[in-house]
Amino acid sequence: MPPKTRRLLGIPNVSHDGWGERSPSEGTLHRVGIDLSAFFVASHPDVDRVVRYCDVWRLRNTACWDAVSHLEGKRLDVVGFSRGEPQMVCEVETKSGDKTGTRGTVEKLE
């Protein structure tokens, strides 16, 4: 849904658990991809919490921090947690002419 329409309807521009904000410039296809990824991650039996738009700095107190600390200023599209520890990460990339976005996504998942 376009940002103007969300504002008119009074729909906030935040993820469902209030962690991260959606970007106003983010396309509908990307948002749908994130929602589908979140449903997929939530379907795994070892995942008890799913966060959309998770800022990496929020993972400081987890066992994976050493592996992801170099991404501190980044945001992950979907993270699935089990007992407070990240178990799965999903990034959604839609078709665009900008190759840097795709490279950045791959770097986050390496």
Z-matrix of the N, CA and C atoms (Angstrom, degrees):
N
C 1 1.433
C 2 1.533 1 107.81
N 3 1.311 2 117.77 1 130.75
C 4 1.468 3 120.72 2 -178.75
C 5 1.534 4 111.70 3 -61.25
N 6 1.350 5 116.48 4 150.55
C 7 1.469 6 120.24 5 -178.42
C 8 1.531 7 113.95 6 -55.00
N 9 1.326 8 117.72 7 -40.54
C 10 1.474 9 120.04 8 -179.49
C 11 1.527 10 111.10 9 -61.38
N 12 1.317 11 116.35 10 -42.95
C 13 1.467 12 120.53 11 -179.83
C 14 1.519 13 110.29 12 -65.95
N 15 1.355 14 117.07 13 -41.69
C 16 1.465 15 119.47 14 178.01
C 17 1.528 16 110.56 15 -59.80
N 18 1.333 17 116.33 16 -42.72
C 19 1.472 18 119.51 17 179.57
C 20 1.525 19 110.87 18 -62.80
N 21 1.332 20 117.44 19 -44.19
C 22 1.460 21 120.88 20 179.55
C 23 1.525 22 112.50 21 -61.53
N 24 1.319 23 116.46 22 -35.18
C 25 1.458 24 121.26 23 -179.63
C 26 1.525 25 112.74 24 -87.67
N 27 1.333 26 116.82 25 -5.38
C 28 1.454 27 120.43 26 179.20
C 29 1.521 28 113.37 27 74.69
N 30 1.333 29 117.37 28 26.60
C 31 1.466 30 121.35 29 179.72
C 32 1.522 31 108.15 30 -89.78
N 33 1.332 32 118.18 31 121.47
C 34 1.466 33 120.11 32 -179.27
C 35 1.520 34 111.94 33 -68.64
N 36 1.310 35 115.37 34 155.77
C 37 1.452 36 122.47 35 -177.39
C 38 1.525 37 110.66 36 -99.75
N 39 1.343 38 117.11 37 52.22
C 40 1.463 39 121.34 38 -179.30
C 41 1.520 40 109.99 39 -131.37
N 42 1.326 41 115.79 40 160.64
C 43 1.462 42 120.41 41 178.03
C 44 1.522 43 108.79 42 -70.97
N 45 1.327 44 116.36 43 167.37
C 46 1.456 45 120.97 44 -173.75
C 47 1.516 46 113.79 45 -65.07
N 48 1.323 47 118.74 46 -30.63
C 49 1.457 48 116.76 47 179.65
C 50 1.527 49 111.56 48 -101.16
N 51 1.319 50 117.04 49 10.41
C 52 1.449 51 121.37 50 170.88
C 53 1.506 52 115.86 51 79.69
N 54 1.312 53 119.00 52 8.36
C 55 1.461 54 119.70 53 -178.10
C 56 1.505 55 112.47 54 -75.74
N 57 1.296 56 117.38 55 -62.47
C 58 1.461 57 120.19 56 -173.30
C 59 1.508 58 112.08 57 -115.47
N 60 1.306 59 115.18 58 157.81
C 61 1.455 60 119.60 59 179.16
C 62 1.508 61 109.94 60 -99.94
N 63 1.305 62 115.02 61 142.31
C 64 1.452 63 120.39 62 173.26
C 65 1.517 64 107.87 63 -74.05
N 66 1.295 65 115.24 64 146.97
C 67 1.455 66 119.89 65 178.09
C 68 1.525 67 108.78 66 -79.05
N 69 1.339 68 118.70 67 132.59
C 70 1.467 69 120.50 68 179.38
C 71 1.526 70 112.43 69 -60.56
N 72 1.324 71 117.33 70 -25.33
C 73 1.462 72 119.80 71 -178.19
C 74 1.529 73 112.41 72 -88.23
N 75 1.313 74 116.91 73 -2.52
C 76 1.456 75 121.27 74 -177.56
C 77 1.527 76 110.41 75 -69.32
N 78 1.319 77 116.12 76 133.37
C 79 1.455 78 120.74 77 -177.38
C 80 1.524 79 113.19 78 -75.66
N 81 1.319 80 114.72 79 158.17
C 82 1.458 81 121.00 80 -179.82
C 83 1.525 82 111.06 81 -60.63
N 84 1.321 83 117.72 82 -40.65
C 85 1.462 84 120.86 83 -179.53
C 86 1.534 85 111.03 84 -60.45
N 87 1.320 86 116.78 85 -39.99
C 88 1.467 87 120.54 86 177.76
C 89 1.524 88 110.84 87 -65.69
N 90 1.315 89 117.26 88 -42.14
C 91 1.473 90 120.78 89 178.77
C 92 1.520 91 111.27 90 -62.80
N 93 1.332 92 116.27 91 -41.74
C 94 1.463 93 120.31 92 178.43
C 95 1.529 94 109.30 93 -64.17
N 96 1.329 95 116.89 94 -41.63
C 97 1.464 96 120.59 95 177.49
C 98 1.511 97 111.96 96 -59.78
N 99 1.325 98 116.63 97 -40.01
C 100 1.466 99 120.59 98 178.10
C 101 1.525 100 110.46 99 -65.89
N 102 1.324 101 117.20 100 -43.01
C 103 1.465 102 119.94 101 178.73
C 104 1.530 103 110.99 102 -63.04
N 105 1.336 104 117.51 103 -43.01
C 106 1.467 105 120.72 104 179.00
C 107 1.533 106 110.42 105 -64.84
N 108 1.325 107 116.56 106 -40.84
C 109 1.471 108 120.13 107 177.28
C 110 1.519 109 110.67 108 -62.42
N 111 1.330 110 116.76 109 -41.35
C 112 1.467 111 120.78 110 179.30
C 113 1.533 112 110.81 111 -63.05
N 114 1.336 113 117.42 112 -40.94
C 115 1.466 114 120.31 113 176.85
C 116 1.530 115 110.52 114 -62.74
N 117 1.322 116 116.47 115 -41.93
C 118 1.464 117 121.11 116 179.10
C 119 1.527 118 110.78 117 -61.89
N 120 1.324 119 116.61 118 -48.46
C 121 1.467 120 120.90 119 -179.69
C 122 1.531 121 110.28 120 -62.43
N 123 1.331 122 117.15 121 -41.53
C 124 1.468 123 121.27 122 -179.17
C 125 1.526 124 112.09 123 -65.30
N 126 1.327 125 117.67 124 -22.25
C 127 1.466 126 120.43 125 -178.64
C 128 1.529 127 113.00 126 -76.51
N 129 1.311 128 117.87 127 -10.66
C 130 1.464 129 120.90 128 179.51
C 131 1.525 130 110.01 129 -79.60
N 132 1.338 131 116.92 130 133.11
C 133 1.467 132 120.05 131 -175.76
C 134 1.524 133 114.50 132 -65.13
N 135 1.331 134 118.00 133 -22.92
C 136 1.466 135 119.43 134 -179.01
C 137 1.528 136 112.85 135 -89.25
N 138 1.319 137 117.89 136 6.72
C 139 1.466 138 122.04 137 179.15
C 140 1.520 139 108.77 138 -109.17
N 141 1.356 140 116.59 139 124.87
C 142 1.458 141 119.66 140 179.53
C 143 1.529 142 113.11 141 -112.82
N 144 1.332 143 117.40 142 -2.66
C 145 1.467 144 121.00 143 178.13
C 146 1.523 145 108.79 144 -155.16
N 147 1.313 146 115.93 145 137.40
C 148 1.460 147 121.50 146 178.79
C 149 1.526 148 108.05 147 -123.12
N 150 1.327 149 115.82 148 130.72
C 151 1.468 150 121.09 149 179.14
C 152 1.517 151 108.71 150 -120.78
N 153 1.323 152 115.59 151 126.31
C 154 1.457 153 121.52 152 173.07
C 155 1.524 154 108.40 153 -91.76
N 156 1.319 155 117.04 154 147.19
C 157 1.464 156 122.87 155 176.85
C 158 1.529 157 110.94 156 56.05
N 159 1.313 158 116.07 157 56.36
C 160 1.469 159 122.49 158 -176.19
C 161 1.527 160 109.89 159 -89.11
N 162 1.329 161 116.49 160 117.24
C 163 1.463 162 120.89 161 174.70
C 164 1.527 163 108.41 162 -69.41
N 165 1.315 164 116.57 163 131.85
C 166 1.469 165 120.86 164 -175.12
C 167 1.528 166 111.83 165 -60.81
N 168 1.329 167 118.49 166 -33.52
C 169 1.464 168 119.56 167 -178.60
C 170 1.529 169 111.88 168 -59.66
N 171 1.326 170 118.09 169 -20.39
C 172 1.467 171 121.17 170 178.05
C 173 1.528 172 112.38 171 -70.96
N 174 1.329 173 117.16 172 -9.49
C 175 1.462 174 121.13 173 -179.43
C 176 1.528 175 112.47 174 -93.98
N 177 1.331 176 117.23 175 9.39
C 178 1.471 177 121.40 176 -177.04
C 179 1.525 178 113.63 177 -54.49
N 180 1.305 179 118.39 178 -39.30
C 181 1.469 180 121.46 179 -175.45
C 182 1.523 181 112.94 180 -93.15
N 183 1.321 182 117.34 181 23.24
C 184 1.456 183 120.55 182 179.54
C 185 1.524 184 109.80 183 -111.81
N 186 1.330 185 114.99 184 164.93
C 187 1.464 186 120.70 185 -178.20
C 188 1.526 187 112.79 186 -66.22
N 189 1.328 188 117.93 187 -19.70
C 190 1.472 189 120.22 188 -176.90
C 191 1.531 190 113.04 189 -89.39
N 192 1.330 191 118.05 190 0.33
C 193 1.462 192 120.08 191 -172.57
C 194 1.526 193 113.51 192 -55.66
N 195 1.314 194 118.32 193 -41.84
C 196 1.466 195 120.03 194 -179.54
C 197 1.524 196 111.59 195 -59.57
N 198 1.319 197 116.73 196 -34.02
C 199 1.466 198 120.95 197 -178.54
C 200 1.528 199 112.61 198 -78.41
N 201 1.341 200 117.67 199 -24.13
C 202 1.470 201 119.58 200 -175.55
C 203 1.527 202 114.28 201 -116.56
N 204 1.320 203 118.32 202 2.03
C 205 1.470 204 120.79 203 -175.18
C 206 1.528 205 112.51 204 -59.62
N 207 1.316 206 117.92 205 -28.45
C 208 1.470 207 120.34 206 179.49
C 209 1.531 208 111.96 207 -69.29
N 210 1.326 209 117.63 208 -10.60
C 211 1.469 210 122.61 209 178.61
C 212 1.526 211 111.93 210 -101.68
N 213 1.326 212 117.15 211 17.89
C 214 1.467 213 121.71 212 -170.43
C 215 1.533 214 113.92 213 -49.73
N 216 1.314 215 118.79 214 -36.65
C 217 1.456 216 120.73 215 -178.42
C 218 1.516 217 114.45 216 -88.16
N 219 1.307 218 117.56 217 6.70
C 220 1.467 219 122.00 218 -176.17
C 221 1.522 220 111.25 219 -99.09
N 222 1.323 221 114.70 220 172.27
C 223 1.461 222 122.47 221 176.67
C 224 1.518 223 108.13 222 -129.29
N 225 1.327 224 116.55 223 136.11
C 226 1.459 225 122.32 224 176.80
C 227 1.525 226 108.93 225 -98.32
N 228 1.319 227 116.93 226 140.68
C 229 1.463 228 119.65 227 -176.44
C 230 1.524 229 112.37 228 -65.34
N 231 1.324 230 117.69 229 -48.67
C 232 1.471 231 121.41 230 -178.07
C 233 1.528 232 108.82 231 -142.90
N 234 1.338 233 115.84 232 133.19
C 235 1.472 234 121.06 233 174.57
C 236 1.523 235 107.96 234 -129.84
N 237 1.332 236 115.75 235 131.05
C 238 1.457 237 121.47 236 175.42
C 239 1.515 238 109.31 237 -103.41
N 240 1.321 239 117.07 238 128.82
C 241 1.466 240 122.81 239 -177.09
C 242 1.523 241 111.18 240 -111.14
N 243 1.311 242 115.21 241 150.89
C 244 1.453 243 122.54 242 169.67
C 245 1.520 244 107.00 243 -132.30
N 246 1.319 245 116.51 244 117.26
C 247 1.475 246 122.36 245 -178.12
C 248 1.528 247 111.79 246 52.54
N 249 1.317 248 116.24 247 39.98
C 250 1.459 249 121.15 248 175.80
C 251 1.512 250 115.92 249 85.55
N 252 1.328 251 117.68 250 -5.05
C 253 1.466 252 121.25 251 -179.91
C 254 1.530 253 109.78 252 -107.34
N 255 1.332 254 117.65 253 135.38
C 256 1.467 255 120.04 254 177.93
C 257 1.530 256 111.08 255 -63.41
N 258 1.331 257 115.87 256 133.62
C 259 1.461 258 121.78 257 178.52
C 260 1.526 259 111.71 258 -114.45
N 261 1.317 260 116.41 259 -35.75
C 262 1.463 261 121.72 260 -177.36
C 263 1.523 262 109.64 261 -139.01
N 264 1.327 263 115.84 262 145.69
C 265 1.463 264 121.74 263 176.30
C 266 1.522 265 107.54 264 -132.33
N 267 1.318 266 116.54 265 134.89
C 268 1.467 267 121.56 266 176.35
C 269 1.521 268 109.36 267 -126.73
N 270 1.290 269 115.34 268 137.60
C 271 1.459 270 122.55 269 172.80
C 272 1.517 271 107.36 270 -120.70
N 273 1.319 272 116.52 271 138.22
C 274 1.462 273 121.90 272 -179.29
C 275 1.513 274 108.38 273 -109.31
N 276 1.304 275 115.46 274 127.97
C 277 1.464 276 121.00 275 178.16
C 278 1.524 277 107.91 276 -126.98
N 279 1.317 278 116.37 277 122.79
C 280 1.457 279 120.78 278 177.85
C 281 1.530 280 109.48 279 -103.27
N 282 1.300 281 116.06 280 163.37
C 283 1.459 282 120.87 281 -177.08
C 284 1.533 283 109.96 282 -66.31
N 285 1.313 284 114.59 283 128.39
C 286 1.465 285 120.91 284 174.98
C 287 1.515 286 107.43 285 -153.13
N 288 1.304 287 116.37 286 171.07
C 289 1.452 288 120.14 287 178.17
C 290 1.516 289 112.97 288 -85.63
N 291 1.337 290 116.69 289 -2.13
C 292 1.460 291 121.20 290 -175.24
C 293 1.524 292 110.60 291 -94.86
N 294 1.308 293 116.94 292 105.76
C 295 1.469 294 121.78 293 -177.83
C 296 1.533 295 112.09 294 -74.17
N 297 1.336 296 118.45 295 -22.69
C 298 1.464 297 120.11 296 -178.39
C 299 1.521 298 111.23 297 -65.98
N 300 1.338 299 117.55 298 -33.29
C 301 1.461 300 120.21 299 178.28
C 302 1.510 301 111.60 300 -63.46
N 303 1.319 302 116.43 301 -42.69
C 304 1.459 303 121.01 302 178.83
C 305 1.518 304 110.98 303 -65.13
N 306 1.333 305 116.81 304 -43.20
C 307 1.466 306 120.77 305 178.21
C 308 1.527 307 110.77 306 -60.64
N 309 1.321 308 116.37 307 -42.62
C 310 1.461 309 120.41 308 -179.98
C 311 1.525 310 111.92 309 -63.39
N 312 1.330 311 116.55 310 -38.04
C 313 1.464 312 120.45 311 178.37
C 314 1.516 313 110.46 312 -64.76
N 315 1.309 314 117.12 313 -45.55
C 316 1.458 315 120.99 314 179.43
C 317 1.531 316 110.42 315 -62.02
N 318 1.312 317 117.60 316 -41.37
C 319 1.467 318 121.24 317 178.83
C 320 1.531 319 110.98 318 -61.61
N 321 1.337 320 117.32 319 -38.69
C 322 1.449 321 119.63 320 179.44
C 323 1.528 322 111.84 321 -65.14
N 324 1.320 323 116.99 322 -34.02
C 325 1.462 324 120.71 323 -175.80
C 326 1.527 325 114.11 324 -88.07
N 327 1.335 326 117.61 325 -9.90
C 328 1.473 327 120.38 326 -179.22
C 329 1.514 328 111.75 327 -69.83
